[in-house]
Every structure is written in C-alpha cells, then in structure tokens.
Amino acid sequence: MTTRRHFTAMIAAVAGSLTGAPAAFADTLDNIMKSGVLRVAVPQDLPPWGFVGPDMNLQGYDIDMAKLIAAKMGVKLHMVPVTSENRIPYLQTNKVDLIISSLGKNSERAKVIDFSSAYAPFFSGVFGPADIKVKSAVDLAGMTVAVTRGNIEDMALAKIAPSSTKIMRYGDNQSTIAAFLSGQTQLIDTDSSTVAVIMARNPPRKPELKFILQSSPCYVGVNKGQPALMAKVNAIIAAAKADGTLNKICETWLKQPLPASF
C-alpha cells in the first residue's frame, strides 16, 4: 500500500512538472488568516510608490496600500522589498501572498498571475498652472509644451497636438522639469509619478492635470486559483474608493486627486 501511495505521488509530481504550472497553493486567504501575517511584495527605491524615508522605514503609495489591506484583514503586515524583475517570481514561488508594486496589467503577465481591481492611477498627460485653460489637445494650439525627447509622452503628444503647438523637447526629465518650472514653457507633458516629484518641491508653478494622454493603472497581483483572496482584496479596494481613503492616499503621494474616470 505504501509503495502504491509513493508511486501515485510521483506520477502527480511528474504530471505537474510537465504542464509547467506553478505549484498549487492551498487557500492563500485561509493561510493568511491562520498565520495572522500578510506577506506583500513592495518597491523600496521607486518614489513615490515605495522608498526608504528619513526614519529608514518604507513609505509611499504602495506602502500605504499594503498597510491598508493588512489592517482591513486584521493581520500583521510583512513587507518584502522586490525589484521589477523578481516581483512576479516571488509571488509564483510563494515567497509573498500579494504584489503591491506599481504593477501594470498586460496579456503576458495575465497568463501567469491574476490582477485585482485598479488601486492607483498611473498615467501620462499634459499638466500646467491653474490659470492656463486647457481641456483637450485642441486647446494646445499656439501653446508651448515641455517634454522629454523620444519618450512615450513625446510620441503620444506628437500624434494629437495641433500644428501650431510648439513642442519643446529636452534630453532628460530633469531638463524638462526645469524648463517648465522656470517658465520657458507654458505646459509640461509627463507622467503622474514625475508630477508627484515636482509637487514635492512645492514649486511656485504647480502642474495641475489638464488632460490624460495614456492611462495604465496599478493593480494588486494575486496568484491564480485564489478566488477568496481576490474577492477580499477587491472588496477592500472598493470600500477605500467609496469612503475616500484611496483618494487621500493618491493626494498624499501623487499630489493629485484620483481622476474622475478612475
């Protein structure tokens, strides 16, 4: 009987390796509640999403989101610093229960992990001072716009800007930011994270969002086959949107309210 059991176990292991599927984990939410600990992959060198603060503790949008989910679950939070390259492997090999690391969704990633509802906006757009009235690409006629040469924002803007728009291209982000802050251009075409960095300086010329060019929100990564955990995370995100908690986190770290369409 023992030999038969061993043989059956070996067949199952071989079958699993042949399919190339990741190891099947038990109900992750159940494990989290039993252990009393939620393990979350987070960034540690990516402001404003996750970085080491003056007190040597991690802080940022993703850090606050991880703390929120752990608190709503009623468990302790164990944050695991990761890179863009190893965050998905850490989830697949059960080193963490969730990824909260400015994770965007695409078809390749969707083959190996699942995604929650969006919890953070990440977008590129046109920004400028409050007194400049721009609501769409049409309004850019005759305007000057700073952008970093050759990046995604540059290419997107070139497709839609009126011919009379003066697009001022700079070699790097710092030069682009400096051109806008010094008043060399009326507007700046950049992403929401860069705007957060600008706003953290509390500059006289504050870049407010005029309109979005491209949107790629951030999602919580969850292992496949974990419907209970996914439902729990989505419920927490929905509640945070409804009660304003998510908007407060967004304003704290991205220096902008959640977009109306979020």
Secondary structure, 3 states (H helix, E strand, C coil): CHHHHHHHHHHHHHHHHHHCCCCCCCCHHHHHHHHCEEEEEECCEECCCEEECCCCCEECHHHHHHHHHHHHHCCEEEEEECCCCCHHHHHHCCCCCEEEEEECCCHHHHCCEEEEEEEECCEEEEEECCCCCCCCHHHHCCCEEEEECCCHHHHHHHHHCCCCCEEEEECCHHHHHHHHHCCCCCEEEEEHHHHHHHHHCCCCCCCEEEEEEEECCEEEEEECCCHHHHHHHHHHHHHHHHHCHHHHHHHHHCCCCCCCCC
